[in-house]
């Protein structure tokens, strides 16, 4: 491997970071670095400047105010697991975070970094799409709030604009709800998802369903939502919904799984995840973090 030449900066203020970006030819942001360092080693990106955001205090903010959760760009998956705010208001975020890679990775990797890398098998994307989250950015044109469903535009491609930094994510509380994140992998530990899925069960039996690792970007299963919304969940309704999964997702065959296996397991995951989310809405069901597969 040839020697890599680049500069490194660790600003303490957001404006300082934006100034460095504006003066660099090909700058890259480092939050946890768990994806970026591998991309540099593999020659997928060639930055001339690495801007480390961990020194910017406001990026470590994790708060719940006015019925909205804010996750700063520097908040790690381990911090999401341990957060009392998350456990009380959004326990499925903790459930998801526990499935991310290994303890060492979770101690560094951030949810914002996950969605900025935007690989199809990311875990965070489907969750943010299901919750109708907003991706908060700041750049030369000022601040923007990008809906999660419009953030992902292709494999490793997002709606971020030149000179922008993602400062965090905002998720409005849907009120009392049950939820479930299900992830299929080959083994426990540092494996990527073959399929992942999140289901939200809101009051009056309104549902939000989102799949990951079965298309270039997270898939909001709106045909399924339209079918099951407002209805009591029955075995026959689940069977009907499972038939629609074939119209919602487009898995591929790769080194981790065949498209047929992914499709088969997506249906099983949907059934178990839906039943768990409804049970949790009603105050019972499996504890958050329990593996349903």
N, C-alpha and C positions, 0 to 999 in steps of 0.2 A: 504494500500500500504506500502510495506517495505521501510525502509530508504535507500536512494541511496547514495553511497559513490563514490566520484570522485574528481579529482583535476581540477583546472582551471588555464589557463594562457592566458595573452593578450599581445603577443609579438608586438614590434614596427617595427621589421625587418623581411623580408621573410626568411633569413637564420636562424634566431632564431626560427621561427616557424617550419622549416624543421628539425632543431636539436631536438626540443621537440618531434616531431612526431617519429623520429628515436629512441628515448629513452623510448617511451610509448608502452605498450602492446596492447591496443585497443583504440587509439586516435580517436576523432571525431572533425571535423571542424565546427565552428559556424560562420556563416556570419550574417544572420538575426535572425536565431534561431526559426523561426515560425514553421518549420517542425520538427527540431531536438528535441525541448523541448517536443513536443507531443509524439514523438517516444520514448523518455526516460520514460515519464510518463506511457505510455502504455506497457513498457517492451519489445518493439521491438528491441531496441539496449541497450547495457550495456557498455558504454565507461568508461575507467579508467581515461581519460584525455579529457577535453574540451579545444580546442585551439580557442580563439576568434580572428578573423582576422580584426576586425574593427579598431584596432590600427595601422595597416600597411597602410601607406599613399598611396602607389602606387596602392593599391586595390580599391581606390576610383576614379581612373582615368576614364574619359569618354571623348573620343577624336575622331576626324575625320581627318586623315592625309593620304596623298597619296591614296585617294579614298577608304580608308578602315576605318570602324568604330571599335573602341575598347571599350568594356564595361568591366570594372574591376569587380573583384569578390565581391567588397563591395558596388557596385552601386545598390540602391534600385529602386523599381518600381515607387515610387513617384518622384525620381530624373529623371527617364526616361520620365515620363509624362511632367515634367517641362522643360526638356532640349531643348534649341534652336537647337542644333545639330540634335537631333532626329526629331524634328518637320520639319526641312528643308530637311533632307536626307532620313529618315526612319520613316515617320509619322505613319505607321502601328504598330511600336513598342509601340508608345504612345497609339494607339487605343487598342492594346492588354492589356497594363499595366493598363488601366482604368477599365478593367473587373476583375482584380485580387482581390478577397476577398473584404476587407473593407479598409477605409483610414488608420486605425491603423495598419493593416497588411502591406499595401503597404509602409508605412513609415519605416518598418523594413526589410521586405522580399526582397531578391535579385533575379535577373534573374539567376545568376550562382547557387545560392542555389536551385532554382526551378529545374534546370536540373540535379543537383547532387542528389536530392531526387528521381527524375526519376519515379514518380508515373504515371500510364498510363493517368490520367486525367490532367496532367500538361498543362499549357497554352503555355509555352515558347518553348517546344520541337518542335512542328510542324513548328513554325516560323523559328527556326534555321536550321531545315532540308531543308525548302523551299529555304532559302537564301544560302545554301551550306556553312554555317558558320564553323569556326574552333574553337575548344575548346582548349585553351592554358593551358598546365600544366607544372609543374616543380617538380622534385623529385630526388631521388638518381642517376638516369640515365641521368639527365639533363632535358632540355626542350623538350616538344613534342607539336605537333599540330594535334589534332584528328578531322577528319571531323565529323560534327554533325550526319550524317546518320550512322556512325560507333560507335558513343558515346553510344547510347542506345542499350543495348543488352538483356533487359528483364524488367519486372516489378520491379522497385526499384534497377535495376542493370545497371551499366555503365562500360565503358572501363577504368576507372581510375585504376592505378596500386598502389601497396602498397607503402606508403611513399610519395605519390604525393599530391600536392595541385593544384586546378584549380585557375589560376591567372586572367583569364578573357576570353573573347570571341572576336574573330575577324570576321567581316562581310565585305566582299568586296562589294563596291557599284556596282549594275548592271546598273548604269546610270539612265536616266529618266525612270520611271516606275509607274504604278498604282498598288495598293495593297488593300487587304481587309481581316480583321480578323473577323470571325463570331463565336460566342460562344452561345451554348444552355445551359441554366441553369433553375432550378425550380423557382428561385426568384432572385431578386437583392440583393447583399451583399455577405456574406461569404458562397457561394455555390460552389461546384466543377462542372466542365463541364460534361454534358451528352454527348456532341459532341463539338469539336471545329475544326476550319478549317481556313487555310490561303491560299489565292490565290495571286500570283504575275503576273501582266501583263506587259511584257517587250516589247521593240520595236520589230517591225516586227511580232507582235502577237505571241510571244513565251510566254508560260505560265508555271508556277510552282505551283503545288497544293499539299498540305500536310494536312492530317487529324490527329486529336488527340482524345483520350478517346474512341476509337473504336477498339483498339488492345493493346497488352502489351506495344508496343513502337509506336512512331509517324510513320505514314504511308505516304510515298511519292507516290502519285498516278500517277505512270509513264505510265500506260495504258491510262489514261485520257489525260495526257500531250501529248502522241504520237498521239492521235486522234485529238486534237484541235490545236496543234501547227501550226502556219502559216496560220490559217484559220480565216476568218471573223466569228464572233460569231453570230449564228442564233438560232432561237427557235428549229429547227430540230436537229441542232448540239448539243445543250444542252440536248435535250431528249436522244440522242444517248449516250452522255457522262454519263448521270445519270444512264443508264443501266449498265455501267461499274463500277459504285460505288459498286455494289453488289459483284464484283470480286476483288475490291481493299481493302475493309475493312471487319472486322469480329467482330462487336459489340457483347456484352454480355448483359444478363439481370441481373440487380442488384437492390439495394434499390432505386437508382435514376431514372431508366428507363428500359423498356424492350428493347430487341435487335431489335424488329420490329419497335418500335417508333424511336430508334436511326437511323435505316436505312432510315426510311421515312423522318426524319428531315434532315439527311445528304444530301439528294437529294435537298430539298428545300433550305438549306443553300448554297449548291454549286451553284445553279442557281442564287440566289440573290447576292452571293459573287462575282461570275464571272462577272455579269453585272456591279456591283459596281466597281470592279477593272478596267474593260475596260473603263468605264466612267471616272474614275479618271485619267487613262492614257491619255485620250483625253481632260483633263482639266475641266471636269464637274463632275456629280455624287454627291452622298451624302457626306457631310462633314465627315472627319475622326472622329470616336467616336460615330457616329449615330448608334443606334441599328437597325439592319435590320430584326429582328424577332418580 
